[in-house]
Amino acid sequence: MSQQPDTPHELLDSLDRTPVESAYDQELAQFAGEDARKVWKGELTREEFFELYDEQFREEFGDDYVPPEGFTDD
């Protein structure tokens, strides 16, 4: 019988990291996911995260991408 994760960090570490079939860039998703965890842990600011990924998200998702407030070119 496997032990249940005690903390959210343990839960994230226990998740299956096998990429799923998708039309989207899996490498971008993996790196962005790792950096999102850094934001959650306080190792990277939200602003730093979007400075790293805003342009890539725009290219990947096109009109479906809605940047967070404060990161628009308008």
Phi, psi and omega in degrees: 000129182274148181277139177286141176300140181271332184233162176302324178297317178295322178298313179299319180295334183273350184291149176292126182258015178291124180299145175262156179293129184204155175282350183265159182293111182290328178293317176300316180299319181295312181295317179296321178296318178296318179288329175297323176297324177296323176297313181301323180277353180086012181271348182213139179278160177301319180297317178297320179302310182287334173295324179288322192247349185305309182296318180295320178295320178299315180294318184287317189254351177056227182293344179284344181277126176243105182293155178293158179306135180097352180240031178257153178273354184289000000 
